[in-house]
Amino acid sequence: MTLGVPRAMGALLLLALTTIVAAAGSSTASAAPRLADSFDARSAPLAGRTGWTRAQGRPRIVDGRSADGGASLRTPRARGAHYIERRLNRPARRLSIAFSFHRTRRGPSGLIRFATNRLTLVDNGRGRLTLIHRGRRIPAARTGRAGEWNRVKVQLDARRYRVRIFVGGSPRGRWIRVRGLRAENRIRLGTPNALRGPVWFDAVNTPLPLPPPPAAADPAPPASEPAPPPVRPEPEDTTPATQTTVGSHGSLWTVNGRPVNPGSPSEGTLQSARVVQGIWDDENDASRHLWAYPDGPWDPERNLSGLIAAMPVYAAHGLDAITVSLQGGSPTRGDLPGGTWEGTRQTPIATAFATDGTFKNAWRSRAERAIEAADANGLVVILTVLYFGQAHRFDDEAAVRRAVLGVADWLRESEYANVVLEVGNEMGAYNYGGFELLNTTRGLPGLISEIKERHRGLLVSTSHANTRGRTREIDQDLLDAVDVLLIHGNTESDGEMEGDVEWLRERFDGPIHVNEDTAKHIDDERFALLTGLEVGNGLYDQTGFQSPPTVWSLDTDRKRDYFDRVRGATTPAPGPGS
């Protein structure tokens, strides 16, 4: 037996409701999809009345390709379970749902269920949202006071086995690892415990941007996938979300636990290219026009798209890593007018950080897409946080600290395992705003040590300029702090480079990489020398890869020559008899 209206009467009420909404939708030109087009109302018979309204806008449910909606939903207090169920047109591996609700005054209430994954978001009645999965309860977020409206957005990413909750329009939310997530087939909005309510829901018409879907379709899940074992409370799963995991073993670079480029002349050694302007933008109206394309204005999205399109070509030539910067690099060109394009206090406003050190959303979005595209192509990303030409834009040392630690936190929360964190470019050679925190003999070793304590497993470094002997000025405390060492060779002769590397090997046991060397230096002899010294090469091509608007394809002989050398150095030697 059920409470209230008999089951047959409940079916009649449901049919009448669908007919009324369909009639309302048909009377309006270009009307929104009807309720019945988007949702299946599957609720237990109600002792109270269920009201429907369009006043609050349409639900936005995004499955990675398209958004669907219907009439908005409000469910007053009801005895027994009440759900509105959304069946997806195709199983969704990426899903984002936004809604708002009045928090219950007492007692737990279910807000949303992912039926395929047996995953439930619950308001515990004490101002907290809890994620429940197969008996495991995970604190997710805080809510407002009872009776207040709470805006919530839930993101489910089955490709990386994680869920994220945003409350109150906050742009930030931590990823929660959930083992065994599958592509979701349906979603239920509702409240199974509204007797202890009230809990009201209204869908909100909120933009829900998602990363672009991958070029290749995800493989279909197995027809009979075994259920994952019961999960008991335990330390958070640290399995990386990325498919490319960079690491080190002694003086060797590793990818996915094995020395990089096995069986080749570059075994254990990175070969890279400096593409620091890949996520770059200039917010200075006085100089932004200088970076216009021949056929249109400067566009940071077009710039990033070009880099992402070129990554498969880089990987096909055997490239192991790219260097990308959150404060760019020198954009200098021979035809630029008066201004500061090199050195400190550069004219462009090209920084991922506000003056107080907070991470700008647009830059973070571009960085995420660059890192994920690199991962898809098996590339390591050396991510530079600070650049001397933009350091003067921070308010104070607290802002610098907030920027650096914020990026480190974001990398670990996002579980990007293919990233090496480079705190700053050529530190020790430039003033960096006079900030004591960035002094290579005083503040910087402590800052790097703090990052490593907070985020074990994240490789942390900084690069040093090889400007006529500066390599041998690196303080031992800094060498002891970093996991890997990045050096530049722009002004060094072959003999000087060889001597510097030998000097460093006596004092540093980890991997070393030259992630910047001018294109004019990297001839066959230089390339062979650095590969033989097991420090690898990092192409720095100012005109080809660093002066906006940048052409990211291999469109010049200089680029093609370098990538051909990379292909030869990273190709495994033929085996006996082959």
VEXZAKE-358271 format. One line per 8 residues: number of its first residue (from 1); their letters; for each residue x, y, z of C-alpha. Coordinates in Angstrom, 3 decimals. Each point is the difference from the previous one (the first is absolute). Layout:
<drentors>
NUM = A = X Y Z  ...
</drentors>
This chain:
<drentors>
1 = MTLGVPRA = 0.000 0.000 0.000  1.064 3.573 -0.635  -0.862 3.116 1.916  -2.652 2.429 -1.256  -1.350 -0.447 -3.551  -0.228 -3.531 -1.440  2.504 -0.939 -2.711  -2.580 0.210 -2.834
9 = MGALLLLA = -1.002 3.521 1.050  3.694 0.996 0.075  0.387 -1.145 -3.613  -3.060 2.037 -1.040  1.385 3.094 1.709  3.318 -0.485 -1.797  -1.755 -0.327 -3.369  -2.064 3.139 0.648
17 = LTTIVAAA = 3.101 1.935 1.014  1.871 -0.985 -3.181  -3.009 0.992 -2.148  -0.276 3.435 1.643  3.694 0.778 -0.444  -0.042 -1.214 -3.614  -2.937 2.280 -0.766  1.747 2.985 1.568
25 = GSSTASAA = 3.137 -0.688 -2.028  -1.878 -0.313 -3.290  -1.666 3.402 0.430  3.238 1.919 -0.095  2.070 0.543 -3.121  3.527 -1.478 0.250  -0.944 -1.379 3.418  2.520 -1.776 2.221
33 = PRLADSFD = -0.061 -3.810 -0.018  -2.954 -1.324 1.988  0.482 -1.559 3.382  -0.824 -3.409 -1.401  2.661 0.468 -2.691  2.778 0.382 2.529  -1.062 -1.722 3.187  -1.856 -3.087 1.105
41 = ARSAPLAG = -1.964 0.791 3.149  0.337 -3.143 2.085  -1.228 0.716 3.512  -1.713 -1.889 2.755  -3.613 1.074 0.609  -0.042 3.247 1.933  -2.102 0.911 3.006  0.582 3.678 -0.829
49 = RTGWTRAQ = -0.166 1.928 -3.260  2.889 0.272 -2.485  0.238 3.352 -1.751  1.729 0.797 -3.282  1.195 3.386 -1.198  2.035 1.429 -2.873  0.838 3.157 1.898  3.545 -0.931 0.978
57 = GRPRIVDG = 1.342 -0.843 -3.478  0.949 -3.342 -1.525  2.153 -2.770 1.429  3.391 -0.166 -1.663  1.377 -3.511 -0.316  3.155 -0.288 -2.049  1.422 -3.350 -1.058  3.093 1.255 -1.811
65 = RSADGGAS = -1.662 0.718 -3.347  -3.379 1.647 0.487  -2.322 1.638 2.518  -3.586 -1.100 0.565  -2.730 1.549 2.069  -3.670 0.069 0.813  -2.316 1.818 2.351  1.647 0.884 3.262
73 = LRTPRARG = -0.800 -2.083 3.035  -1.234 0.928 3.427  -0.968 -2.726 2.468  -1.736 1.206 3.177  0.002 -2.163 3.091  -1.125 -3.522 -0.791  -0.454 -3.159 2.022  2.130 -2.741 -1.450
81 = AHYIERRL = 2.537 0.007 -2.791  -0.353 2.383 -2.905  2.402 0.016 -2.962  0.193 1.527 -3.412  2.109 -2.280 -2.134  2.029 1.018 -3.048  0.928 -2.768 -2.431  2.957 0.939 -2.181
89 = NRPARRLS = -0.069 -0.466 -3.749  3.369 -1.711 0.264  2.117 -1.076 2.983  1.856 3.099 1.210  3.590 -0.270 1.158  0.127 3.733 0.730  -3.058 1.491 1.612  -0.858 3.334 1.623
97 = IAFSFHRT = -3.282 0.828 1.735  -1.051 3.289 1.620  -2.964 0.488 2.325  -1.037 1.961 3.066  -1.790 -1.136 3.143  -1.265 0.985 3.433  1.993 -1.897 2.599  -2.083 -2.148 2.312
105 = RRGPSGLI = -0.595 1.223 3.543  0.690 -3.347 1.557  1.027 -3.452 -1.051  1.963 -1.175 -3.036  -1.486 0.408 -3.473  1.210 -1.389 -3.298  0.610 2.667 -2.624  1.183 -1.902 -3.042
113 = RFATNRLT = 0.734 -3.581 -0.980  2.100 -1.450 -2.796  -1.887 -3.244 -0.343  2.570 -1.884 -2.090  2.771 0.615 2.520  -2.089 -0.215 3.181  1.386 3.420 0.858  -2.119 2.349 2.148
121 = LVDNGRGR = 0.453 3.604 1.128  -1.668 0.535 3.364  -0.690 3.069 2.121  0.708 -1.303 3.490  -2.259 2.569 1.689  2.938 1.681 1.737  1.259 2.253 -2.766  2.154 -2.498 -1.853
129 = LTLIHRGR = -0.278 -1.921 -3.242  1.201 -3.597 0.095  0.774 -2.229 -2.960  -0.972 -3.638 0.590  1.344 -2.792 -2.184  -0.424 -3.675 0.841  -0.121 0.754 3.718  2.940 2.381 -0.034
137 = RIPAARTG = -0.891 3.508 1.275  2.169 2.840 -1.327  -0.374 3.601 1.286  -0.603 2.089 -3.116  -0.906 3.636 0.785  -1.755 2.402 2.366  -3.474 1.412 -0.600  -1.875 3.060 1.214
145 = RAGEWNRV = -2.351 0.170 2.964  -3.228 -1.983 0.056  -2.664 1.548 -2.175  2.480 1.993 -2.104  0.508 -0.555 -3.717  3.149 -1.873 -0.927  1.325 -0.134 -3.540  1.828 -3.236 -0.720
153 = KVQLDARR = 1.874 -1.322 -2.999  1.107 -3.619 -0.165  2.628 -1.179 -2.478  0.548 -3.697 -0.587  3.032 -1.142 -1.984  -0.169 -3.757 -0.540  3.092 0.074 -2.195  2.110 0.947 3.020
161 = YRVRIFVG = -2.124 -1.513 2.770  -0.778 3.244 1.807  -2.822 2.345 1.039  0.068 3.717 0.824  -2.589 2.085 1.905  -0.381 3.785 -0.271  -2.279 1.877 2.419  -1.271 3.581 -0.203
169 = GSPRGRWI = 1.493 0.794 -3.380  3.561 -0.586 1.253  2.442 -0.470 -2.899  1.990 -2.514 2.012  -0.690 -3.446 1.278  2.288 -2.876 0.860  -0.054 -3.201 -2.024  -1.100 -3.028 1.985
177 = RVRGLRAE = 1.366 -3.364 -1.089  -2.709 -2.653 -0.411  1.117 -3.424 -1.089  -1.707 -1.890 -2.757  -2.111 2.803 -1.509  -1.752 -0.942 -3.248  -1.576 2.046 -2.752  -3.258 1.243 1.507
185 = NRIRLGTP = -3.313 -0.976 -1.607  -2.416 1.932 2.153  -0.289 2.608 2.727  -2.606 0.513 2.685  -0.766 3.342 1.605  -2.164 -0.367 3.071  -0.403 -0.385 3.718  -0.623 -3.434 1.502
193 = NALRGPVW = -0.423 1.394 3.507  -2.037 3.147 -0.488  -2.262 -0.926 2.914  2.724 1.544 2.157  0.248 2.981 -2.394  -1.021 2.103 -1.652  2.457 -0.429 -2.866  -0.847 1.827 -3.207
201 = FDAVNTPL = 1.869 -0.299 -3.272  0.153 2.439 -2.869  2.166 -0.557 -3.046  2.073 3.045 -0.901  1.006 1.062 -3.467  3.721 0.259 0.703  2.768 -0.170 -2.642  1.885 -3.242 0.481
209 = PLPPPPAA = 3.260 0.060 -2.001  1.768 -3.308 -0.408  3.327 -0.943 -1.589  -0.447 -0.846 -3.686  -0.686 -3.689 -0.632  2.975 -2.101 -1.124  0.589 -0.376 -3.717  -0.352 -3.757 0.183
217 = ADPAPPAS = -3.075 -1.580 1.495  0.438 -1.688 3.335  -0.013 -3.786 -0.226  -3.294 -1.558 0.962  -0.027 -1.510 3.495  0.010 -3.794 0.210  -3.424 -1.576 -0.266  0.319 -1.670 3.377
225 = EPAPPPVR = 2.430 2.042 2.019  0.603 -1.593 3.393  -1.110 2.076 2.945  2.884 1.568 1.897  0.774 -1.449 3.430  -1.569 1.685 3.044  1.875 3.175 0.885  0.698 0.624 3.664
233 = PEPEDTTP = 1.334 3.256 1.446  3.657 0.249 -0.894  2.535 2.619 -1.102  -1.070 1.804 -3.165  0.833 -1.854 -3.210  3.018 1.635 -1.600  -0.185 -1.743 -3.359  0.777 2.768 -2.509
241 = ATQTTVGS = -2.723 1.231 -2.332  2.449 0.380 -2.852  1.364 -2.798 -2.181  3.520 1.519 -0.043  1.784 0.019 3.353  3.372 1.710 0.206  2.496 -1.026 2.661  3.656 -0.595 0.687
249 = HGSLWTVN = 2.291 -2.851 0.951  3.457 1.118 1.001  1.202 2.274 -2.788  -2.502 -1.383 -2.514  -3.345 1.461 -1.071  -2.812 -2.539 0.019  -3.428 -0.111 -1.612  -2.521 -2.458 1.434
257 = GRPVNPGS = 2.700 -1.547 2.161  2.484 -0.780 -2.787  2.961 2.040 -1.239  -1.172 2.253 -2.789  1.016 -0.977 -3.559  1.114 -3.545 0.871  2.555 -1.599 -2.283  0.853 3.277 -1.755
265 = PSEGTLQS = 2.946 2.426 0.256  -2.288 2.153 2.198  -0.895 -2.705 2.503  -0.796 1.715 3.306  0.430 3.432 -1.611  -2.679 2.529 -0.974  -0.142 1.770 -3.350  -2.272 3.038 0.142
273 = ARVVQGIW = -1.158 3.224 -1.660  -0.689 3.372 1.594  -3.578 1.005 -0.892  -0.531 2.400 2.916  -2.462 2.189 -1.910  -2.418 -2.886 -0.537  -2.522 1.338 2.551  1.145 3.639 -0.243
281 = DDENDASR = -2.158 3.125 -0.177  0.661 3.746 0.221  -2.573 1.967 2.004  1.664 3.345 -0.718  -2.164 1.854 -2.526  3.010 2.127 -0.946  1.954 -3.002 -1.307  -2.582 -2.717 -0.703
289 = HLWAYPDG = -0.479 1.117 -3.605  3.676 -0.732 -0.706  -0.664 -3.744 0.066  -2.756 -0.035 -2.636  -0.073 -2.837 -2.516  0.351 0.859 -3.676  -3.688 -0.805 -0.443  -1.470 1.183 3.295
297 = PWDPERNL = 0.517 1.303 3.555  2.055 -1.715 2.660  -1.920 -2.893 1.540  1.417 -2.104 2.883  -2.441 -2.816 -0.779  1.189 -0.198 -3.595  3.561 0.009 1.279  -0.654 -2.917 2.356
305 = SGLIAAMP = -1.924 -1.940 -2.643  2.980 0.262 -2.323  2.329 -1.415 2.649  -2.349 -2.875 0.824  -0.350 -0.842 -3.693  3.802 -0.182 -0.305  0.546 -2.281 2.998  -0.582 -3.276 -1.894
313 = VYAAHGLD = 2.691 1.080 -2.472  2.434 0.752 2.833  -0.703 -3.375 1.586  0.371 -1.812 -3.327  3.532 1.419 -0.239  0.837 -1.426 3.441  -0.193 3.217 2.030  -0.327 -0.768 3.709
321 = AITVSLQG = -0.949 3.336 1.565  -1.127 3.575 -0.553  0.560 3.037 2.210  -3.093 2.178 0.524  -0.101 3.157 2.129  -2.683 1.650 2.150  1.712 3.368 -0.528  1.192 -0.554 -3.552
329 = GSPTRGDL = 3.421 0.959 -1.254  1.517 2.845 -1.945  -2.211 0.686 -3.059  2.637 2.160 -1.679  0.070 0.431 -3.777  2.105 2.191 -2.209  -2.953 2.133 -1.117  -1.364 0.972 3.428
337 = PGGTWEGT = -0.241 3.697 0.921  1.356 1.601 3.168  -0.733 -1.941 3.145  1.551 -2.569 2.312  -0.119 -3.393 -1.641  3.002 -1.663 1.641  1.418 0.021 3.534  -2.067 1.071 3.008
345 = RQTPIATA = -3.162 2.149 0.140  -1.199 -0.972 -3.457  -2.768 1.983 -1.718  -2.516 -2.819 -0.695  -2.273 -0.988 2.881  0.561 -3.691 -0.539  -0.552 -1.752 3.308  -2.311 -2.723 1.268
353 = FATDGTFK = -0.281 1.747 3.363  -1.826 2.998 1.375  2.139 2.443 1.959  -0.903 -1.809 3.236  1.208 -3.335 -1.417  -3.370 -1.630 -0.715  -0.179 -2.217 -3.079  -1.961 1.520 -2.921
361 = NAWRSRAE = -2.706 -2.338 -1.270  0.741 0.534 -3.708  3.686 -0.857 0.435  -0.801 -3.009 2.162  -2.417 -1.295 -2.626  2.599 0.309 -2.751  2.638 -1.648 2.186  -2.325 -2.929 0.714
369 = RAIEAADA = -0.680 -0.559 -3.673  3.688 0.209 -0.891  0.988 -2.463 2.731  -2.753 -2.462 -0.899  0.798 0.187 -3.711  3.675 -0.602 0.758  -0.925 -2.976 2.159  -2.109 -1.451 -2.806
377 = NGLVVILT = 3.087 0.155 -2.216  2.364 -1.462 2.601  1.772 3.319 0.633  1.385 1.285 3.284  -0.772 3.654 0.807  2.625 2.129 1.739  -2.294 2.678 1.436  1.710 3.294 0.809
385 = VLYFGQAH = -1.840 2.021 2.654  1.994 3.265 0.100  1.798 2.060 -2.621  2.289 2.899 0.871  -1.676 2.313 -2.530  -3.336 -0.192 1.884  1.105 -0.349 3.641  -0.453 3.744 0.625
393 = RFDDEAAV = -3.775 -0.407 -0.359  -0.381 -1.706 3.404  -1.081 2.189 2.915  2.358 -1.556 2.523  1.713 -3.203 1.100  -3.281 -1.386 1.338  -1.394 0.230 -3.542  3.027 -1.822 -1.420
401 = RRAVLGVA = -0.387 -2.724 2.592  -3.713 -0.312 -0.721  0.685 -0.359 -3.714  2.663 -2.689 0.293  -1.697 -2.102 2.671  -3.365 0.428 -1.720  1.346 -1.476 -3.225  1.585 -2.907 1.882
409 = DWLRESEY = -3.307 -0.679 1.782  -1.911 0.153 -3.291  2.372 -2.469 -1.680  -0.427 -2.581 2.731  -3.771 0.520 0.333  -0.296 -0.469 -3.764  2.270 -3.067 0.215  2.193 1.065 -2.896
417 = ANVVLEVG = 2.830 -2.521 0.211  1.696 1.074 -3.251  1.106 3.386 1.383  3.330 1.219 1.371  -0.458 3.218 2.000  2.610 2.621 -0.882  -0.379 2.750 2.621  1.721 2.642 -2.108
425 = NEMGAYNY = 1.925 0.602 -3.209  3.727 0.804 0.318  -0.162 0.779 3.695  3.238 1.394 1.338  0.696 1.920 -3.204  -2.723 2.617 0.545  -1.353 2.036 2.898  -3.550 -1.427 -0.023
433 = GGFELLNT = -1.427 3.129 1.614  2.431 -0.165 2.896  -2.193 -2.546 1.769  1.963 -1.763 2.726  -2.156 -3.086 -0.472  1.484 -0.451 -3.476  3.626 0.540 0.995  1.804 -3.152 -1.120
441 = TRGLPGLI = 2.283 -0.107 3.060  -2.568 0.904 2.660  -3.753 -0.201 -0.609  -0.292 -2.260 -3.034  1.381 -3.269 1.478  -2.500 0.254 2.840  -2.896 0.706 -2.377  0.856 -3.050 -2.119
449 = SEIKERHR = 0.315 -2.173 3.100  -3.438 1.177 1.152  -1.557 -0.949 -3.350  1.545 -3.461 0.227  -1.273 -0.479 3.549  -3.534 0.960 -1.035  -0.030 -2.080 -3.176  2.229 -3.041 0.086
457 = GLLVSTSH = 0.571 -1.467 -3.448  -0.138 3.317 -1.847  3.383 0.638 -1.627  1.098 3.546 0.868  2.838 1.996 -1.511  1.082 3.400 -1.211  2.115 0.921 -2.981  3.350 1.733 0.144
465 = ANTRGRTR = 1.641 2.115 -2.677  3.336 -1.206 -1.345  1.285 3.530 -0.513  3.758 -0.303 -0.032  0.641 -1.975 3.161  -3.271 0.625 1.870  -0.674 -3.730 0.182  2.836 -0.394 2.481
473 = EIDQDLLD = -1.611 2.635 2.229  -3.013 -2.214 0.802  -0.203 -0.324 3.759  0.220 -3.498 1.477  -3.181 0.587 2.036  -1.882 0.502 -3.269  1.539 -3.131 -1.523  -1.071 -1.943 3.082
481 = AVDVLLIH = -3.560 1.365 -0.219  -0.887 -0.733 -3.645  -1.010 -3.421 -1.342  1.326 0.624 -3.505  2.265 2.722 -1.351  -0.756 2.218 -2.991  2.775 2.066 -1.566  0.277 2.248 -3.056
489 = GNTESDGE = 2.836 0.010 -2.474  -0.648 3.027 -2.188  3.387 1.693 0.355  2.133 -3.012 0.868  2.537 -1.535 -2.331  0.169 -3.767 -0.317  3.036 -0.134 2.287  -1.651 2.187 2.626
497 = MEGDVEWL = -3.148 -2.109 -0.065  1.988 -3.198 0.466  1.907 1.479 2.941  -3.167 1.327 1.642  -1.802 -3.327 -0.256  2.972 -1.825 1.507  0.085 2.541 2.846  -3.700 -0.526 0.663
505 = RERFDGPI = 0.294 -3.791 -0.093  2.411 0.164 2.921  -2.582 1.886 2.082  -3.374 -1.233 -1.245  -1.105 -3.613 -0.424  -3.349 0.494 -1.744  -0.961 0.527 -3.641  1.262 3.100 -1.805
513 = HVNEDTAK = -1.553 1.478 -3.114  0.898 2.939 -2.239  -3.507 1.276 -0.693  1.186 3.106 -1.850  2.770 0.282 -2.563  -0.112 2.393 -2.940  -0.734 -1.534 -3.365  3.205 1.382 -1.483
521 = HIDDERFA = 2.001 -2.098 2.493  -1.743 -3.297 -0.591  1.892 -1.394 -2.930  0.840 -3.677 -0.358  3.068 0.305 2.216  -1.772 1.873 2.809  -2.968 -2.360 -0.087  2.260 -3.049 0.213
529 = LLTGLEVG = 2.003 1.573 2.848  -3.003 0.724 2.223  -1.566 -3.364 -0.763  3.266 -1.696 0.867  0.210 1.957 3.271  -3.501 -1.351 0.790  -1.526 3.467 0.394  -1.830 0.138 -3.324
537 = NGLYDQTG = -0.962 3.000 -2.096  -2.709 2.637 0.296  -0.607 2.030 -3.151  -0.383 3.749 0.544  -0.967 1.588 -3.323  -0.941 3.644 0.564  -1.324 0.741 -3.468  -1.481 -3.443 -0.588
545 = FQSPPTVW = -1.560 -0.900 3.362  -0.041 3.069 2.264  -0.901 3.194 -1.886  -3.805 0.317 -0.296  -1.909 -0.688 -2.105  1.714 -3.367 0.130  -0.115 -2.669 -2.684  0.142 -3.280 1.905
553 = SLDTDRKR = 0.469 -2.273 -3.005  3.444 -1.051 -1.224  -0.011 2.668 -2.695  3.715 0.922 -0.102  3.219 -1.866 -0.734  1.246 0.857 3.493  -2.951 -1.721 1.649  0.060 -2.965 -2.352
561 = DYFDRVRG = 3.732 -0.530 0.499  -0.407 -0.057 3.785  -2.935 -2.400 -0.034  1.803 -2.278 -2.436  2.893 -0.166 2.468  -2.461 -0.806 2.779  -1.462 -2.829 -2.078  3.447 -1.486 -0.560
569 = ATTPAPGP = 0.997 0.273 3.668  -3.204 -1.504 1.399  -0.424 -2.880 -2.461  1.090 -3.318 1.562  3.122 -1.504 -1.499  -0.692 -3.060 -2.184  0.418 -3.286 1.767  2.383 -2.783 -1.020
577 = GS = -0.841 -1.463 -3.366  -2.513 2.681 -0.873
</drentors>
